[in-house]
Protein backbone atom coordinates (compact mmCIF):
# COMPACT_ATOMS: atom_id res chain seq x y z
CA UNK A 1 0.00 0.00 0.00
CA UNK A 2 1.00 3.60 -0.56
CA UNK A 3 1.61 5.78 2.52
CA UNK A 4 1.93 9.54 2.93
CA UNK A 5 3.80 10.78 6.02
CA UNK A 6 3.71 14.44 7.05
CA UNK A 7 6.15 15.62 9.72
CA UNK A 8 5.82 18.57 12.08
CA UNK A 9 8.27 19.71 14.74
CA UNK A 10 11.89 19.27 15.65
CA UNK A 11 14.82 17.29 14.29
CA UNK A 12 13.87 14.42 16.59
CA UNK A 13 10.58 14.14 14.71
CA UNK A 14 12.34 14.34 11.36
CA UNK A 15 14.56 11.42 12.34
CA UNK A 16 11.58 9.47 13.69
CA UNK A 17 9.84 9.92 10.34
CA UNK A 18 12.90 8.68 8.46
CA UNK A 19 13.05 5.58 10.63
CA UNK A 20 9.28 5.01 10.38
CA UNK A 21 9.48 5.31 6.60
CA UNK A 22 12.27 2.73 6.48
CA UNK A 23 10.22 0.38 8.68
CA UNK A 24 7.11 0.72 6.53
CA UNK A 25 9.13 0.08 3.39
CA UNK A 26 10.60 -3.04 4.98
CA UNK A 27 7.01 -4.19 5.55
CA UNK A 28 6.23 -3.80 1.84
CA UNK A 29 4.57 -0.38 1.82
CA UNK A 30 5.67 2.37 -0.58
CA UNK A 31 5.94 6.10 0.18
CA UNK A 32 4.16 8.65 -1.98
CA UNK A 33 4.14 12.43 -2.16
CA UNK A 34 0.59 12.41 -3.57
CA UNK A 35 -1.92 12.59 -0.73
CA UNK A 36 -4.82 11.64 -2.93
CA UNK A 37 -3.08 8.47 -4.11
CA UNK A 38 -2.23 7.29 -0.59
CA UNK A 39 -3.94 4.41 1.18
CA UNK A 40 -2.37 5.36 4.52
CA UNK A 41 -2.11 8.95 5.78
CA UNK A 42 0.18 9.53 8.78
CA UNK A 43 0.94 12.67 10.77
CA UNK A 44 4.08 12.72 12.92
CA UNK A 45 3.08 15.45 15.33
CA UNK A 46 4.54 18.08 17.66
CA UNK A 47 3.18 19.42 20.97
CA UNK A 48 5.63 22.17 21.81
CA UNK A 49 3.15 24.92 20.84
CA UNK A 50 -0.60 25.06 20.46
CA UNK A 51 -0.32 26.18 16.85
CA UNK A 52 1.24 22.86 15.83
CA UNK A 53 -1.64 20.90 17.38
CA UNK A 54 -4.29 23.19 15.90
CA UNK A 55 -2.77 22.58 12.48
CA UNK A 56 -3.17 18.81 12.87
CA UNK A 57 -6.75 18.95 14.12
CA UNK A 58 -7.67 21.28 11.26
CA UNK A 59 -6.07 18.90 8.74
CA UNK A 60 -7.93 15.94 10.28
CA UNK A 61 -11.20 17.72 9.65
CA UNK A 62 -10.30 18.09 5.98
CA UNK A 63 -9.32 14.41 5.78
CA UNK A 64 -12.75 13.11 6.79
CA UNK A 65 -14.15 13.20 3.21
CA UNK A 66 -10.81 11.83 1.92
CA UNK A 67 -11.24 8.74 4.04
CA UNK A 68 -14.95 8.36 3.30
CA UNK A 69 -14.31 8.51 -0.46
CA UNK A 70 -12.55 5.14 -0.52
CA UNK A 71 -13.04 2.11 1.76
CA UNK A 72 -9.90 0.92 3.51
CA UNK A 73 -8.15 4.25 3.77
CA UNK A 74 -6.24 4.65 7.03
CA UNK A 75 -5.34 7.66 9.19
CA UNK A 76 -2.73 7.54 11.95
CA UNK A 77 -1.53 10.19 14.40
CA UNK A 78 2.02 9.57 15.58
CA UNK A 79 4.44 11.37 17.87
CA UNK A 80 4.25 13.83 20.72
CA UNK A 81 0.65 14.99 20.27
CA UNK A 82 -0.47 11.36 20.24
CA UNK A 83 1.28 10.75 23.57
CA UNK A 84 -0.18 13.94 25.06
CA UNK A 85 -3.79 13.91 23.81
CA UNK A 86 -4.43 10.13 23.67
CA UNK A 87 -8.21 9.41 23.54
CA UNK A 88 -8.99 13.11 22.92
CA UNK A 89 -7.86 12.62 19.32
CA UNK A 90 -10.52 9.93 18.77
CA UNK A 91 -13.16 12.15 20.36
CA UNK A 92 -12.30 15.10 18.15
CA UNK A 93 -11.67 13.02 15.02
CA UNK A 94 -13.54 9.68 15.18
CA UNK A 95 -12.30 8.74 11.70
CA UNK A 96 -8.72 8.33 12.98
CA UNK A 97 -7.61 4.67 13.11
CA UNK A 98 -4.42 4.85 15.15
CA UNK A 99 -2.95 7.06 17.88
CA UNK A 100 0.66 6.05 18.48
CA UNK A 101 3.14 7.74 20.81
CA UNK A 102 6.84 8.23 19.96
CA UNK A 103 7.81 5.42 22.33
CA UNK A 104 5.84 2.92 20.24
CA UNK A 105 7.13 3.73 16.76
CA UNK A 106 9.06 0.47 16.46
CA UNK A 107 5.67 -1.31 16.29
CA UNK A 108 4.08 0.94 13.66
CA UNK A 109 4.01 -1.45 10.71
CA UNK A 110 2.90 -4.38 12.88
CA UNK A 111 0.03 -2.40 14.40
CA UNK A 112 -1.13 -1.14 11.01
CA UNK A 113 -1.25 -4.75 9.77
CA UNK A 114 -3.23 -5.79 12.85
CA UNK A 115 -5.77 -2.98 12.39
CA UNK A 116 -6.27 -3.92 8.74
CA UNK A 117 -6.78 -7.52 9.84
CA UNK A 118 -9.51 -6.46 12.27
CA UNK A 119 -11.71 -4.12 10.27
CA UNK A 120 -13.44 -1.42 12.26
CA UNK A 121 -11.01 -1.45 15.18
CA UNK A 122 -9.06 1.56 16.42
CA UNK A 123 -5.88 1.43 18.44
CA UNK A 124 -4.38 3.65 21.11
CA UNK A 125 -0.72 2.79 21.68
CA UNK A 126 1.14 5.16 24.00
CA UNK A 127 3.76 4.95 26.73
CA UNK A 128 3.11 5.03 30.47
CA UNK A 129 2.52 8.34 32.23
CA UNK A 130 5.36 9.67 34.36
CA UNK A 131 4.43 9.89 38.03
CA UNK A 132 1.76 7.21 37.75
CA UNK A 133 4.12 4.24 37.42
CA UNK A 134 7.56 3.18 38.58
CA UNK A 135 10.40 5.00 36.86
CA UNK A 136 11.87 1.87 35.29
CA UNK A 137 8.47 0.83 33.94
CA UNK A 138 8.02 4.24 32.34
CA UNK A 139 11.51 4.09 30.80
CA UNK A 140 10.80 0.66 29.37
CA UNK A 141 7.50 1.85 27.88
CA UNK A 142 9.40 4.45 25.83
CA UNK A 143 11.02 1.86 23.62
CA UNK A 144 14.20 2.67 21.79
CA UNK A 145 13.69 3.04 18.07
CA UNK A 146 16.95 3.17 16.14
CA UNK A 147 16.99 0.44 13.49
CA UNK A 148 19.61 0.14 10.79
CA UNK A 149 19.42 2.98 8.34
CA UNK A 150 18.20 3.18 4.73
CA UNK A 151 19.84 6.03 2.80
CA UNK A 152 16.94 6.42 0.36
CA UNK A 153 14.59 7.68 3.09
CA UNK A 154 16.81 10.62 4.04
CA UNK A 155 16.29 14.03 2.49
CA UNK A 156 19.92 13.94 1.41
CA UNK A 157 22.00 10.78 1.40
CA UNK A 158 25.11 12.75 2.31
CA UNK A 159 23.61 14.09 5.56
CA UNK A 160 22.33 12.03 8.48
CA UNK A 161 21.15 12.51 12.05
CA UNK A 162 22.09 10.10 14.83
CA UNK A 163 20.06 9.98 18.04
CA UNK A 164 22.40 9.68 21.02
CA UNK A 165 19.75 9.87 23.73
CA UNK A 166 16.01 9.78 24.34
CA UNK A 167 13.77 11.80 26.60
CA UNK A 168 14.49 14.61 29.05
CA UNK A 169 14.72 15.01 32.83
CA UNK A 170 15.05 18.81 33.00
CA UNK A 171 11.33 19.53 33.64
CA UNK A 172 11.36 23.16 32.55
CA UNK A 173 8.07 24.65 33.69
CA UNK A 174 6.77 25.45 30.19
CA UNK A 175 7.78 22.23 28.42
CA UNK A 176 5.88 19.02 27.62
CA UNK A 177 8.92 17.08 26.38
CA UNK A 178 9.58 15.11 29.62
CA UNK A 179 6.01 13.79 29.53
CA UNK A 180 5.71 13.10 25.80
CA UNK A 181 9.27 11.83 25.22
CA UNK A 182 9.79 10.13 28.57
CA UNK A 183 12.76 9.83 30.93
CA UNK A 184 16.27 10.57 29.80
CA UNK A 185 17.97 7.46 28.36
CA UNK A 186 21.39 7.39 26.69
CA UNK A 187 22.14 4.89 23.94
CA UNK A 188 25.20 2.63 24.30
CA UNK A 189 28.23 4.35 22.82
CA UNK A 190 29.29 1.36 20.73
CA UNK A 191 25.84 1.29 19.13
CA UNK A 192 26.23 4.95 18.18
CA UNK A 193 29.76 4.41 16.84
CA UNK A 194 28.58 1.54 14.66
CA UNK A 195 25.69 3.60 13.32
CA UNK A 196 28.07 6.41 12.36
CA UNK A 197 30.27 3.93 10.46
CA UNK A 198 27.23 2.49 8.66
CA UNK A 199 26.06 5.96 7.67
CA UNK A 200 29.53 6.88 6.43
CA UNK A 201 29.60 3.72 4.31
CA UNK A 202 26.25 4.82 2.86
CA UNK A 203 27.79 8.13 1.81
CA UNK A 204 26.90 10.41 4.74
CA UNK A 205 29.56 13.13 4.94
CA UNK A 206 27.81 15.23 7.58
CA UNK A 207 26.62 13.67 10.85
CA UNK A 208 24.47 15.49 13.41
CA UNK A 209 24.16 14.03 16.90
CA UNK A 210 20.73 14.88 18.31
CA UNK A 211 19.08 14.69 21.72
CA UNK A 212 16.60 16.77 23.68
CA UNK A 213 19.61 18.02 25.68
CA UNK A 214 22.39 16.38 23.69
CA UNK A 215 25.21 17.55 25.96
CA UNK A 216 23.62 15.65 28.85
CA UNK A 217 24.82 12.42 27.22
CA UNK A 218 26.44 10.11 29.77
CA UNK A 219 26.82 6.36 29.35
CA UNK A 220 28.40 4.10 31.96
CA UNK A 221 30.83 1.57 30.49
CA UNK A 222 32.12 -0.32 33.53
CA UNK A 223 34.01 2.21 35.61
CA UNK A 224 34.25 4.64 32.68
CA UNK A 225 31.69 7.31 31.81
CA UNK A 226 31.38 8.05 28.10
CA UNK A 227 30.49 11.69 27.40
CA UNK A 228 29.42 13.58 24.30
CA UNK A 229 33.01 14.73 23.82
CA UNK A 230 34.04 11.06 23.60
CA UNK A 231 31.39 10.40 20.94
CA UNK A 232 32.67 13.36 18.94
CA UNK A 233 36.21 12.02 19.13
CA UNK A 234 35.10 8.59 17.89
CA UNK A 235 33.08 10.07 15.03
CA UNK A 236 35.95 12.36 14.09
CA UNK A 237 38.05 9.25 13.39
CA UNK A 238 35.53 7.67 10.97
CA UNK A 239 36.64 7.71 7.35
CA UNK A 240 34.15 9.42 5.07
CA UNK A 241 32.72 11.72 7.75
CA UNK A 242 33.77 15.29 7.02
CA UNK A 243 31.59 17.40 9.33
CA UNK A 244 30.02 16.68 12.73
CA UNK A 245 27.37 18.76 14.52
CA UNK A 246 25.38 18.30 17.73
CA UNK A 247 22.07 19.84 18.91
CA UNK A 248 20.40 20.92 21.19
CA UNK A 249 22.44 21.86 24.26
CA UNK A 250 21.43 22.71 27.83
CA UNK A 251 23.49 25.58 29.30
CA UNK A 252 24.51 23.75 32.49
CA UNK A 253 25.83 20.81 30.48
CA UNK A 254 28.38 22.79 28.46
CA UNK A 255 31.46 21.30 30.11
CA UNK A 256 35.08 22.17 29.43
CA UNK A 257 35.81 18.79 27.85
CA UNK A 258 33.05 19.41 25.29
CA UNK A 259 34.32 22.88 24.43
CA UNK A 260 37.85 21.52 24.06
CA UNK A 261 36.60 18.73 21.77
CA UNK A 262 35.02 21.31 19.46
CA UNK A 263 38.26 23.29 19.50
CA UNK A 264 40.59 20.33 18.90
CA UNK A 265 38.68 17.96 16.60
CA UNK A 266 38.99 19.16 12.99
CA UNK A 267 35.71 17.65 11.75
CA UNK A 268 33.52 19.07 14.54
CA UNK A 269 31.72 22.25 13.50
CA UNK A 270 32.42 25.32 15.68
CA UNK A 271 28.71 25.82 16.24
CA UNK A 272 26.69 25.77 19.48
CA UNK A 273 22.93 25.99 19.82
CA UNK A 274 22.33 26.81 23.51
CA UNK A 275 18.82 28.07 24.36
CA UNK A 276 18.73 30.85 26.95
CA UNK A 277 14.91 31.36 26.92
CA UNK A 278 15.10 34.61 28.94
CA UNK A 279 17.56 37.23 30.15
CA UNK A 280 15.71 37.87 33.43
CA UNK A 281 16.65 35.85 36.49
CA UNK A 282 13.12 36.08 37.86
CA UNK A 283 11.68 34.61 34.64
CA UNK A 284 14.36 31.90 34.48
CA UNK A 285 13.45 30.96 38.04
CA UNK A 286 9.76 30.68 37.17
CA UNK A 287 10.75 28.65 34.10
CA UNK A 288 12.81 26.32 36.36
CA UNK A 289 15.84 26.66 34.10
CA UNK A 290 18.33 26.25 36.99
CA UNK A 291 20.79 28.94 35.89
CA UNK A 292 20.93 32.72 35.96
CA UNK A 293 21.44 35.24 33.19
CA UNK A 294 24.92 35.79 34.64
CA UNK A 295 25.64 32.06 34.40
CA UNK A 296 24.56 32.11 30.77
CA UNK A 297 26.74 35.13 29.99
CA UNK A 298 29.70 33.35 31.62
CA UNK A 299 28.97 30.36 29.37
CA UNK A 300 29.12 32.60 26.29
CA UNK A 301 32.48 33.93 27.49
CA UNK A 302 33.81 30.40 28.05
CA UNK A 303 32.73 29.29 24.57
CA UNK A 304 34.34 32.29 22.89
CA UNK A 305 37.54 31.97 24.91
CA UNK A 306 37.93 28.28 24.04
CA UNK A 307 36.55 28.38 20.48
CA UNK A 308 37.11 31.97 19.27
CA UNK A 309 35.50 31.42 15.85
CA UNK A 310 32.40 29.73 17.25
CA UNK A 311 28.91 30.63 16.03
CA UNK A 312 26.32 30.59 18.80
CA UNK A 313 22.54 30.49 18.42
CA UNK A 314 19.84 30.62 21.07
CA UNK A 315 16.12 30.28 21.79
CA UNK A 316 13.96 32.84 23.59
CA UNK A 317 10.37 32.75 24.84
CA UNK A 318 8.59 36.10 25.15
CA UNK A 319 5.46 36.66 27.17
CA UNK A 320 6.06 33.86 29.67
CA UNK A 321 3.72 33.93 32.67
CA UNK A 322 4.00 37.21 34.56
CA UNK A 323 6.74 38.65 32.33
CA UNK A 324 6.98 42.38 33.10
CA UNK A 325 8.31 45.09 30.83
CA UNK A 326 11.45 45.28 32.98
CA UNK A 327 12.02 41.53 32.62
CA UNK A 328 11.58 41.79 28.88
CA UNK A 329 14.12 44.63 28.76
CA UNK A 330 16.62 42.30 30.46
CA UNK A 331 16.03 39.72 27.72
CA UNK A 332 16.62 42.38 25.08
CA UNK A 333 19.90 43.23 26.78
CA UNK A 334 21.04 39.59 26.72
CA UNK A 335 20.31 39.41 23.00
CA UNK A 336 22.29 42.61 22.44
CA UNK A 337 25.31 41.50 24.49
CA UNK A 338 25.11 37.84 23.47
CA UNK A 339 25.53 38.68 19.78
CA UNK A 340 24.08 35.42 18.56
CA UNK A 341 24.39 34.31 14.95
CA UNK A 342 20.62 34.04 15.11
CA UNK A 343 17.93 33.32 17.67
CA UNK A 344 14.69 31.38 17.47
CA UNK A 345 12.11 33.55 19.20
CA UNK A 346 8.68 32.28 20.22
CA UNK A 347 5.62 33.63 21.95
CA UNK A 348 4.76 31.66 25.08
CA UNK A 349 2.12 29.00 24.47
CA UNK A 350 0.57 27.43 27.57
CA UNK A 351 0.74 23.64 27.46
CA UNK A 352 -1.71 21.59 29.56
CA UNK A 353 -0.02 19.37 32.12
CA UNK A 354 3.10 21.50 32.50
CA UNK A 355 4.11 23.09 35.80
CA UNK A 356 3.64 26.56 34.33
CA UNK A 357 0.02 25.79 33.40
CA UNK A 358 -0.62 24.53 36.94
CA UNK A 359 1.25 27.25 38.85
CA UNK A 360 0.93 30.48 36.85
CA UNK A 361 -1.75 32.25 34.83
CA UNK A 362 -0.98 32.91 31.17
CA UNK A 363 -1.48 36.61 31.86
CA UNK A 364 0.60 38.44 29.25
CA UNK A 365 -1.82 39.76 26.59
CA UNK A 366 -1.43 38.26 23.12
CA UNK A 367 -0.81 41.67 21.58
CA UNK A 368 2.01 42.30 24.08
CA UNK A 369 3.54 38.93 23.18
CA UNK A 370 3.35 39.80 19.51
CA UNK A 371 5.02 43.19 20.00
CA UNK A 372 7.79 41.74 22.17
CA UNK A 373 8.39 39.01 19.63
CA UNK A 374 8.77 41.63 16.89
CA UNK A 375 11.06 43.85 18.99
CA UNK A 376 13.39 40.98 19.85
CA UNK A 377 13.48 39.79 16.25
CA UNK A 378 14.38 43.30 15.08
CA UNK A 379 17.34 43.44 17.48
CA UNK A 380 18.51 39.96 16.50
CA UNK A 381 18.16 40.62 12.76
CA UNK A 382 20.39 43.70 13.04
CA UNK A 383 23.04 41.72 14.92
CA UNK A 384 22.83 38.84 12.45
CA UNK A 385 23.42 41.26 9.57
CA UNK A 386 26.42 42.84 11.34
CA UNK A 387 27.98 39.44 11.98
CA UNK A 388 27.32 38.24 8.43
CA UNK A 389 28.97 41.37 6.99
CA UNK A 390 32.20 40.30 8.67
CA UNK A 391 32.37 37.54 6.04
CA UNK A 392 32.48 39.94 3.09
CA UNK A 393 35.56 39.29 1.00
CA UNK A 394 36.32 36.01 2.78
CA UNK A 395 36.35 32.46 1.43
CA UNK A 396 34.35 29.85 3.36
CA UNK A 397 33.81 26.11 3.02
CA UNK A 398 30.22 25.19 2.16
CA UNK A 399 28.34 21.90 1.87
CA UNK A 400 25.56 22.51 -0.67
CA UNK A 401 22.41 20.65 0.36
CA UNK A 402 19.30 22.43 -0.93
CA UNK A 403 17.90 23.85 -4.14
CA UNK A 404 17.01 27.49 -3.63
CA UNK A 405 14.80 29.86 -5.60
CA UNK A 406 15.68 32.03 -8.59
CA UNK A 407 18.34 29.67 -9.89
CA UNK A 408 20.26 29.44 -6.63
CA UNK A 409 21.71 26.55 -4.65
CA UNK A 410 21.98 26.73 -0.85
CA UNK A 411 24.44 25.29 1.60
CA UNK A 412 25.93 25.85 5.05
CA UNK A 413 29.33 26.83 6.29
CA UNK A 414 31.13 25.01 9.10
CA UNK A 415 29.76 27.69 11.46
CA UNK A 416 26.21 27.00 10.21
CA UNK A 417 25.68 30.09 8.08
CA UNK A 418 23.47 29.72 5.02
CA UNK A 419 25.21 30.51 1.73
CA UNK A 420 23.47 31.02 -1.61
CA UNK A 421 25.25 30.72 -4.96
CA UNK A 422 24.25 30.58 -8.58
CA UNK A 423 22.98 27.06 -9.17
CA UNK A 424 25.49 24.60 -10.55
CA UNK A 425 24.29 20.97 -10.57
CA UNK A 426 27.63 19.39 -9.73
CA UNK A 427 27.84 21.34 -6.44
CA UNK A 428 24.94 19.51 -4.76
CA UNK A 429 26.20 17.17 -2.02
CA UNK A 430 29.74 18.50 -2.19
CA UNK A 431 31.98 20.74 -0.13
CA UNK A 432 33.15 23.79 -2.07
CA UNK A 433 35.07 26.98 -1.30
CA UNK A 434 32.89 30.06 -1.78
CA UNK A 435 33.97 33.71 -1.94
CA UNK A 436 31.42 35.92 -0.14
CA UNK A 437 30.28 38.96 -2.14
CA UNK A 438 27.25 40.12 -0.15
CA UNK A 439 25.47 39.54 3.15
CA UNK A 440 21.86 39.52 4.32
CA UNK A 441 20.68 38.88 7.92
CA UNK A 442 20.11 35.17 7.29
CA UNK A 443 22.11 34.46 4.13
CA UNK A 444 25.56 35.00 2.67
CA UNK A 445 25.76 35.46 -1.10
CA UNK A 446 28.82 34.23 -2.92
CA UNK A 447 30.45 32.52 -5.85
CA UNK A 448 32.27 29.24 -6.03
CA UNK A 449 36.02 29.54 -6.31
FENSUL-V900406 format. One line per field, one symbol per residue. phi: phi as a letter, one per 40 degrees, with the letter a starting at -180 (. if undefined). psi: psi as a letter, one per 20 degrees, with the letter a starting at -180 (. if undefined). burial: I if it has 16 or more other C-alpha atoms within 10 Angstrom, else O. Layout:
BEGIN
phi = ???
psi = ???
burial = ???
END
This chain:
BEGIN
phi = .cbbbbbbhccccccdccccccccccchcbcacbdccccbbbbcbbbcbcdccdcccccccccdcdcccacgcbbbbbgccccccfcdccccaccccabbcccbccbdcccdcccccbdgcbbbbbccccgbacdcccdcccccbacccbccccdbccbabbcbabgabcfdccbcddccbgccaccdccccdccccccccchccbbbcbadbcccdabcbgcbbcbcdcccccccccchcbabbaabbbdcccccccccccccccccccbbbbccgabbdccdcccgcgabccdccccdccdcccbdcccbbabbbbgcdgcccccccccdccccccfcdabcbbccbcbdgccccccbccbcddccdcccdccccccccccdcdcccccdgbbbcbbcbaccbfgbbbabcccgccbbbccbdcccgbcacbcccaabdbacbabcc
psi = qpqpoppqbahghggghghhggghhhjirpqqjoghiqhpopporqjhqhhhghgghghhghighgghioqiqppporbhhghghchhghhhniiphpoorhijhijghghgghghimpiqqponrrqppiirqghggghinqqnmrqqohiiqgphjqqqppiqqaqjhlqhipighhiiaqpppqphhggghgggghghijohppopqqgnhjippppncippprhhhgggghhipphpipprpqqqpgijnrhhgghghghohippmpponpghqjphhghghilikrrhggghhggggghggnhjqpprrqqpqkqpjorhghhhhghhhgghhmqgrqopqqpopppirhghhhqqnjpqhhgggghggghhggghggggghhhiipjrpqppopjpparlkqqqaqrhkkpppprppohihpjqpqpppohrprhiqqpaqp.
burial = OIIIIIIIIOIIIIIIIIIIIIIIIOOOIIIIOOOOOIIIIIIIIIIIIOOOIOOIOOOIOOIOOIIOOOOOIIIIIIIIIIIIIIOOIIOOIOIIIIIIIIIIIIOIIOIIOOIOOOOOOIIIIIIIIIOOOOOOOIIOIIIIIIOOIIIOIIOOIIIIIIIIIIIIIIIIIIIIIIIIIIIIIIIOIOOIIOIIIOIIOIIIIIIIIIIIIIIIIIIOOOOOOOIIIIIIIOIIOOOIIIIIIIIIIIIOOIIOOIIOIIIOIOIIIIIIIIIIIIIIIOIIOIIIIOOIIOOIIOIIOIIOOIIOOIIIIIOIIIIIIOIOOOIIOIIIOIIOOIIIIIIOIIIIIIIOOIIIIOOOOIOIOOOOIOOIIIOIIOOIIIIIIIIIIOIIOOIIIIIIIIIOOOOOIIIIIIIIIIIIIIIOOOIIIOIIIIIIOOIIIOIIIIIIO
END
